Amino acid sequence: MAQTTVLAAAQTAAQSSDIVVSPGTTATVSLFASGKISSRVRCPIHLKGPTGSRVIGWLSGRNVSTVLSGPGTYFVTRPSITEFGLNVGVFTEA
């Protein structure tokens, strides 16, 4: 399994690159940081659709990873988290 950073660790608001899950495959998506991630850090997982994107779940300090099991194109957004003083990024493993 290969790990890919889709959103570099930082504190500024940003969007990950696309995470494409093909039919019959899965991908784990997870937060990473050099320290403990606060439970108040919340990054929504979006599914792209024909009329825009929909939030389908969340990554946070309480739920740092999840498995994307349905085919689709996903991305994660990170809000500004400067108040926590910790750089947080997103990686996938597929």
DAHUCOR-V625561 format. One record per pair of residues at least 24 apart in sequence whose C-alpha atoms are under 7 Angstrom apart, sorted by the first residue. I is the first residue (numbers start at 1). J is the second residue. D is the distance in Angstrom with one decimal. If there is no record, write none. Layout:
# DAHUCOR-V625561
i:I j:J d:D
i:I j:J d:D
This chain:
# DAHUCOR-V625561
i:1 j:93 d:6.3
i:1 j:94 d:5.5
i:2 j:93 d:5.5
i:2 j:94 d:5.8
i:3 j:91 d:6.7
i:3 j:92 d:5.5
i:3 j:93 d:4.4
i:3 j:94 d:6.9
i:4 j:91 d:5.4
i:4 j:92 d:5.3
i:4 j:93 d:6.5
i:5 j:90 d:6.0
i:5 j:91 d:4.2
i:5 j:92 d:6.4
i:6 j:90 d:5.8
i:6 j:91 d:5.3
i:6 j:92 d:7.0
i:7 j:89 d:5.2
i:7 j:90 d:4.9
i:7 j:91 d:6.8
i:8 j:89 d:4.9
i:8 j:90 d:6.8
i:9 j:33 d:6.8
i:9 j:87 d:5.0
i:9 j:88 d:4.4
i:9 j:89 d:3.7
i:10 j:87 d:4.1
i:10 j:88 d:5.4
i:10 j:89 d:6.4
i:11 j:80 d:5.8
i:11 j:81 d:5.0
i:11 j:82 d:5.2
i:11 j:86 d:6.6
i:11 j:87 d:5.1
i:11 j:88 d:6.5
i:12 j:79 d:6.7
i:12 j:80 d:4.5
i:12 j:81 d:6.4
i:12 j:82 d:6.8
i:13 j:78 d:5.2
i:13 j:79 d:4.3
i:13 j:80 d:4.3
i:14 j:77 d:5.8
i:14 j:78 d:5.3
i:14 j:79 d:6.7
i:15 j:76 d:5.9
i:15 j:77 d:4.4
i:15 j:78 d:6.3
i:16 j:75 d:5.6
i:16 j:76 d:5.3
i:16 j:77 d:6.2
i:17 j:75 d:6.3
i:18 j:73 d:6.3
i:18 j:74 d:5.7
i:18 j:75 d:5.1
i:19 j:73 d:5.6
i:19 j:74 d:4.9
i:19 j:75 d:5.8
i:20 j:72 d:5.9
i:20 j:73 d:4.5
i:20 j:74 d:6.3
i:21 j:70 d:6.9
i:21 j:71 d:4.8
i:21 j:72 d:5.4
i:21 j:73 d:6.4
i:22 j:71 d:5.0
i:22 j:72 d:6.8
i:23 j:70 d:7.0
i:23 j:71 d:4.9
i:25 j:69 d:6.7
i:26 j:67 d:6.7
i:26 j:68 d:5.6
i:26 j:69 d:4.6
i:26 j:94 d:6.5
i:27 j:67 d:5.7
i:27 j:68 d:5.2
i:27 j:69 d:6.7
i:27 j:92 d:6.5
i:27 j:93 d:5.8
i:27 j:94 d:4.6
i:28 j:65 d:6.8
i:28 j:66 d:5.7
i:28 j:67 d:4.3
i:28 j:68 d:6.1
i:28 j:92 d:5.4
i:28 j:93 d:5.1
i:28 j:94 d:6.4
i:29 j:65 d:5.5
i:29 j:66 d:5.7
i:29 j:67 d:6.3
i:29 j:91 d:5.8
i:29 j:92 d:4.4
i:29 j:93 d:6.6
i:30 j:64 d:5.5
i:30 j:65 d:4.0
i:30 j:66 d:6.6
i:30 j:90 d:5.6
i:30 j:91 d:5.5
i:30 j:92 d:6.3
i:31 j:59 d:6.9
i:31 j:64 d:5.3
i:31 j:65 d:6.4
i:31 j:88 d:6.7
i:31 j:89 d:5.6
i:31 j:90 d:4.5
i:31 j:91 d:6.4
i:32 j:88 d:5.7
i:32 j:89 d:5.3
i:32 j:90 d:6.0
i:33 j:87 d:6.0
i:33 j:88 d:4.8
i:33 j:89 d:6.4
i:37 j:61 d:4.8
i:43 j:76 d:6.5
i:43 j:77 d:5.6
i:43 j:78 d:5.0
i:43 j:79 d:6.9
i:44 j:76 d:5.7
i:44 j:77 d:5.8
i:45 j:74 d:6.9
i:45 j:75 d:5.9
i:45 j:76 d:4.6
i:45 j:77 d:6.8
i:46 j:74 d:5.4
i:46 j:75 d:5.3
i:46 j:76 d:6.0
i:47 j:72 d:6.9
i:47 j:73 d:5.9
i:47 j:74 d:4.5
i:47 j:75 d:6.7
i:48 j:73 d:5.6
i:48 j:74 d:5.9
